[in-house]
Amino acid sequence: MRVALPVVMATLTLTLASPPTPALQARDDVSPLDSIQMTDAQIGWAATTRCGPCPPHVVSGLMLRTTSGGTQWKDVTPVDSSGKRIDVFQFYAFNMHIAWAMRPGTGATTMKIFRTLDGGSTWNGITIPVPGVGLITFISRREGWLLAPLVGYMGRTDEDVYRSTNGGETWIKVASNTKQDSGLTNLSGMTGITFLNSTKGWITGLGFTMPNSFYLYVTHDGGRMWRQQNLPLPPQPQQNQALTGKVTPRWIASLWPPKFFTGQDGVARVDYQYSLFDASTGDTQDTGSDIVFYVTHDSGTSWTYTTPLPVKEINPIRQPSKFVDMNHGWVKDEDILYVTSDGGRRWTSIHHNQLFADVTQLDFISREAGWAVRSPLHGDGKQTFPFLLKTKEGGRTWDPVSYTILHQ
């Protein structure tokens, strides 16, 4: 997801005056959605796919808000100081009123991120002394953290961790994985940052550069000091378990930020890729891929794996997932939707048609109601319609959503 959800000591705050709002005009020629985040059955946020150049009538990088369950979207994209609409790279919605919009990094030493407190009617542009924003998260209206990527090289990423205690008006750097005293290391790309409370949080990342290890770090002091946290290994494929000698089994684990539903109970997704490595030839043979959900009931101190779910290949865009509570979750793989109602111990499959095979994101707000975003292009490069699906039956059936965008 954009994502999903991208300093010395303080930052400069700049408030942009909002120009008079012109009358809105509906358009039937819609732009494809890239990501969606609903806050209830009617209200939610979305961003359109970024493209350049775009096909005719397609507007790239818009920030949208709906109050109609996704059938009608209002263009609430922030504008910069020159009055020009920004190209939204990713967004983070805290609730139905508060959201953040980020543009792509420009390579400069500073960038501007935009915050709304009134559902997108007005935006504040906040200048921060970093070249880009990777991921952002808040636990309250005032307290949040962000990851700021510095440079990427050889599959590794240097990133700084910033914290705000005043609603994002200013940010202070609290840690960096370029400094050994933080406890973070330059292993691989970070996939997310999340906090349970003002002191305890996690950073997750991709494990493709370090086989047989986890990129999972936990902090107990608000993000200043981090230490690596290990997880129990689920069962590996049988052919991996029985091998000895020059051919050895390997696994690569990619972790995604945990989601907590109470102060004690949470779920975290880990993607495993299994292979066999022949030391005599240097060849690697893939032996399978699993998605495994870990659960905690002690605020993340310990984690227990659930039943591994085999998938065709590991790719979070090809296998989007969503949990709405500790029991009910969904994972999509090709044209199959897997559903659990017991926290991942058992999975049932629902076969859908090719329409569902192009889904790249799942978003549920209850065990019954959910949305699915489809890729704007088939594998053959042809445009797909519709761009949005909706279910009222927990994923058993899906209906296309014909939506319009109200542009200023």
C-alpha positions, 0 to 999 in steps of 0.5 A: 500500500503507499500503505501504507500506510513515506532533522536536527532537533525541531521542524518548521511549521507552515500553515497554508491558507485555503483558497475559496472552494469552487463548486464541485463537478461530478465526472463519470470518467473515473481515475483508478484507485490505488489504496483505500482506508474506510473508517466506517460503513460510509466514511473513508479515504482513498488515493488514486493511482499515480501514473505519468503520463496518464491515459486521457481523463485519468487524474493521477495522485489524488487524495479522496474522501467518501461519505457514501460508502465509496460510490461518490468521492470528493477530491480533497487533494492538498495544494502547495504554497503556489496553489498547485495540487500536490501529487499524493504518493501515500496517505495515512488516515487516523480517523474520519477527520484526521489524515496525512498526505505525502508527496514523493521525495524530491531529493532535496534536504527538506520536504513538506507533508500535509495534515488535515483535521477537518476531513480534507476541507483544509490542510496544513503543510508542515516542512520537515528537514528530511528528503522523504517520508516512508511510513507514519503512524499515530496512537492519538491526536498528538503522538506519532512516529515516522520513518524517513528514508535516507538512502537505499543501496544493495537491498538495504535502506538507511532510515531515521525515526522521528517522533511528534508529541504535538499532533505532527506540528514538529518532529524530533529525530529519536533514532537512526539505523546508521548509528549503532547505539540505537540498536537498529542495523542496516539489514533491509528495507523497513516495511512499517512502524507501529506503536501500542502506547507511548513507549512500546512499538515495533519496526518491521522489514524485509528479510531478503538480504539475511536468510534465516533471520527476522527483521523485527525490532521492539522499543520500550522507550518511545523509539530511542533504543531498539532491540531485535525480537525473535519469533518461534518458527512454524513448521517448514516444508517436509523436504526442507526438514529431512535434508543434510549435507551440502544441500541445506534448507533456507527461509526468508521472512518478511514482516509487516507491522502488528495490528493491536485490537486491545492493549494486550491482543494483536496480530502480525503477518509474516511471509515465509519463502522456503528454499534449498541451497546447494553449497557445491553449486551455489544453486537455490531451489524454491520449495514453497511460500507460506503466510503465517499470522502470529498472535499475542495476548501479552502486549507483544512480549511473546508471539504464537504462530497460527496455521501456515497458509500456503500461497503461490508466491510471496508478494503483498500486492498479490496476497493482500490481507486484513484482520478486523479483530482477533478472530476474523481475517482474510487473505487473497491469493490469485482468484481465491479468498481465504477466510478465518473466523478463529484467528488463523487456526483454520482457513476456508477458501472461496473461489472467485472469478478472474475479476477477483484475481486483479485485487491488490488491496482488501479493506474490511470494517467488520466481519461482513462489510469490506472493499477490494481495490483492483489493479487498473491494468491486467497482466496484458497491459489492458485497463480493467473495470471496475476498479472497486468491489464491495462485499456485505457477506464477509467476502462470499460475494462481491459487487462492482462499485460504480463511483464518481469523483467530485472535482473542484 
